[in-house]
């Protein structure tokens, strides 16, 4: 369940939808997928990822290539609870 302090923006929702599709993915994959239909700069997308991590909506691990692999945290917002775009 999402509380008032953890509300996400529509831009953050777009990033979360990419993670829902992939389940676990690097920032490079997220940037590549979003760039197919948006003109956002990669730094914008990485800032949105950082915001989601700070809000504890998304977590990450570091893989053997020293890349962050992002995933949705358990018991956070579900795709069904997400606000409409």
FENLINWO-V563495 format. One record per residue. N is the residue number from 1. OMEGA is omega in whole degrees, -180 to 180 (none if undefined). NEAR is the number of other C-alpha atoms within 10 Angstrom. D_LAST is the distance of its C-alpha to the last C-alpha in Angstrom with 1 decimal. Layout:
N&OMEGA&NEAR&D_LAST + N&OMEGA&NEAR&D_LAST
This chain:
1&-178&8&18.4 + 2&177&14&16.6 + 3&-174&9&18.7 + 4&-178&6&18.3 + 5&-177&7&19.6 + 6&178&16&17.2 + 7&180&16&13.8 + 8&178&20&11.5 + 9&177&13&9.6 + 10&177&13&6.2 + 11&178&12&9.0 + 12&179&17&10.7 + 13&178&19&8.0 + 14&178&16&8.4 + 15&180&20&12.1 + 16&180&27&12.1 + 17&176&15&10.9 + 18&179&17&13.9 + 19&176&20&16.1 + 20&-179&15&15.3 + 21&-173&9&16.3 + 22&-175&14&19.5 + 23&176&13&20.3 + 24&-178&18&22.5 + 25&179&18&22.3 + 26&176&19&23.5 + 27&180&19&21.8 + 28&179&15&23.3 + 29&180&15&21.6 + 30&179&22&18.1 + 31&-179&20&19.0 + 32&-178&13&20.4 + 33&-180&13&17.4 + 34&-179&19&14.9 + 35&178&14&17.6 + 36&-177&9&17.8 + 37&-179&8&14.7 + 38&177&10&14.5 + 39&179&8&17.3 + 40&174&12&16.7 + 41&-179&11&20.1 + 42&179&16&20.9 + 43&176&10&21.7 + 44&-179&12&18.3 + 45&179&21&16.9 + 46&176&16&20.0 + 47&177&12&19.4 + 48&175&20&16.0 + 49&179&22&17.8 + 50&178&15&20.5 + 51&-179&17&18.3 + 52&175&22&17.0 + 53&180&17&20.7 + 54&178&12&21.9 + 55&179&14&19.5 + 56&176&14&21.1 + 57&-176&21&17.9 + 58&174&19&19.2 + 59&177&19&22.9 + 60&170&17&25.0 + 61&178&12&28.4 + 62&-178&11&30.6 + 63&-176&10&32.0 + 64&178&6&35.4 + 65&-179&6&34.3 + 66&177&8&33.2 + 67&175&14&29.5 + 68&176&17&26.9 + 69&-174&17&25.3 + 70&177&22&22.0 + 71&177&20&21.1 + 72&179&20&19.0 + 73&176&14&21.3 + 74&175&11&22.5 + 75&174&9&21.7 + 76&-178&15&18.5 + 77&175&19&15.0 + 78&180&14&14.7 + 79&179&12&12.0 + 80&-180&7&12.5 + 81&-175&10&12.1 + 82&177&15&8.8 + 83&178&12&6.4 + 84&179&8&3.8 + 85&none&8&0.0
